């Protein structure tokens, strides 16, 4: 399922670069991007979310790659909002945080 959602996220963000996705436990986040290693790492807890929530997380991380920054810059939000308008993105983040709050504490 993750591969299918990843392909959809790449299409929606029009991301053309190369990267790998790894699933492994993270201590302080549910997902992160490494420019140095060209990877998106997601915590296994993410796999328990709905397909739409996983899509949001992958779009979020691809937006970091596409914008070339780990920060939530205006370019980052421009990429995210092509797929999830700002108010929906905020709602998705709130929903994901609520579901995974034990992981994030």
N, C-alpha and C positions, 0 to 999 in steps of 0.2 A: 504494500500500500504506500509506503513512504516514497518509493521510486516514482510511482504514478503521480503523487501529489507534488513531488519535486519537479517533474516535467511540466506539470500544469503551472507551477509557480514561475519556472523559467520562461514559459511562453507568455504569461501575463505581464511579467516585468520586462520582457524582451531582453533578458540577460543572455549574453553570448559568450562570456568568458568560461574558462575551465576552472573547476573546483571539485572537491570531493566532499561527501557528507559522511560523518561518522556518528555513531550512536554510542555514547559512553557517559558514565556518571559525571556530573558537574557539581562542584561544591556550592557555588554561589549564584548560579543562573540556570535557566532552562535551555538556553541556546547561546552560542557565541560564534563569531567569525574570526578566522586567522588569515590575515593577508599574507603573512610570511609563509605559511604552509598551504595556502589556497584551500582551506577547509571551512566547512560549517559543521560544528559539533552540536548535537542535540542530546539532552538528557533522556534516558529511557522513559521517564515519566511523561514526556511529550507524546509518546505513542499511545497513551491512554485517552488522549483528547479526541474530539470529533475531527473529521476530515477538514472541515472549514477552519478550525482552530489551528491545526497543523499547517494548513495552507497559509494562514496569516503569519505564523512563526517563520516559515520558509521565505515568504515574500519579504518579511521584515529583515531577515538576514541577507537575502539577495540585494535588498535596497542598500544595505551597508556596503556590500561589494561593489555595486553599480555606482554608488556615490563616492566610493573610495575613502570612506571614513567610518570610524567606530562611533562617531557622534551622531546625534539626531539633528543633523543640519537641515537647512531648507531643501537642499538637493535630495537628501535622504527621504524627507517627507513627500517630496514631489513624486519620487518613485513609488512609495507606498500608496499614495493617494490615487495613482493610476489604477490600482486594483481595489483598494479599500479607502473610500473617502474618509477624511479625518475623523468625523464623528463615529463612523463604524469602526475605524481602527482603534479609537479610544475604548469603545464598547468591547471590542474583541480582547484587548489587553486586560481590561478589568475582569472580564469573564475568565480568561486564562489564569490570571493571578489568583482569583478566587478559588478556582479548581486546584491550583498547584501551590497554594499558600504554605502548606507544610514544608514543601520542598524549598521555598524561597525564604524561610525564616532562619 
